[in-house]
Amino acid sequence: KGESQGTVVAGGNGRGNRFDQLSYPRYVFVDRDHSVYVSELGNHRVMKWMKGKKEGIIVAGGQGKGNVLTQLSYPKGVVVDQLGTVYVADFWNARIMRWPKGATQGSV
């Protein structure tokens, strides 16, 4: 039998740009470790929320809306491979970005 109530695993502290908030979350990906990756339209970033943590970390974007390699513009789909590389559909820039684990900028 399943749970009778849902559990907040990311955000839940109102809309905003703090590490414990989300702004217009769009797509979600869950990896083998049960970390949750969320693309956010409002903050132009992808956040990773490790299981049990109250705050996320930025794994792609987060430098405002734009088209340089450190930025995303309305990120949508997100997938993470076994090496921790994040792939993001950068909607407004019409490109797919790759962000290796720990990278400060992506590549097209």
N, C-alpha and C positions, 0 to 999 in steps of 0.2 A: 504494500500500500504506500502511495506517495505522501509527501508532506501536505499538510492542509494550508500552509502559508508559504509565500515566497520569501526568499532571503536576498537582501541587497548585497551584491558582490562588487559593485563599482558605483561611485557617486553616492547619491542619496542625501546630499547636503545642499540642495538647491542648485540652480543653474549658476555657473561661474567658471573661472579659470584657475582656481586653486587646485592643488593636487588631490583634494578630496571631493572635487566637483567635476561635473560634465556639463557641456553646453551643446545641445542638439546632437546627442549620440546617434549614429547612423547604422553602422555595421559592427558585428561582434564576431570574434574568433576565439576559441578556447583551445589551448595546447595540451600536450600530454600531462603536464604538471598542474593542470587546472588553472593556469594563469589566463586571465580574460583580457583580450585586446579589444579596444573600442576606438573606432574612428569618430571624430567629432567635427561636425560642420561648423559650429560656432567658434571653436578655438583653433581650427585648422591644424589639428594634430592627431596623433594616434597615441593612446595611453595604454600601458600595461599594468594590470592589477593582479599581483600575485595572491594566491589563495590565502585568505585570512587577513590580508593587509587592509588598513583603513585609508591609505593613500596610494595613488598610482604613480608611475614614472612615465615621462615622455620618451617614446621610442622612435617617433618620426614627426617632423614638423615642429610646431610650437613656437615658431619665430614670426608669427603673424601671417596674414594672407599674402601670397606672392608666388613668383615663378622661379626663384633661384633655388639651388639645390638644398638649401637649409629650410625651405618653406614648402607648404602645401596650400592648395586653394580648394576648399570644399571636398576634403577626402571622403571617399565612400568605401568601396569594398576593401577588406584587409585580410591577408592570409600570411601565416608565419610558417616557414619550413623547419625541418629538424635541426638546423644549425642556428635557429633564432633569427634568421634574416626575415625582415618584414617587407612585404610587397603591398603597395597601396595604390588603389585607383584614384589618381589625383584629378578629379572630375573637371574642374574649371580650366586646368592646364592641359587637358586632353592627353595625359601621359600616365604610364605605370611607373611608379618609383620603387626602387629597391634600397632598403636601409639595412646594411649588415648589423649584427648585434653590436651595440656599443658605439655605433657611428654617430657623428654629429651632423653629417649631411648625407643625402641620398644620391643615387645615380639613376639615370633614365634607362 
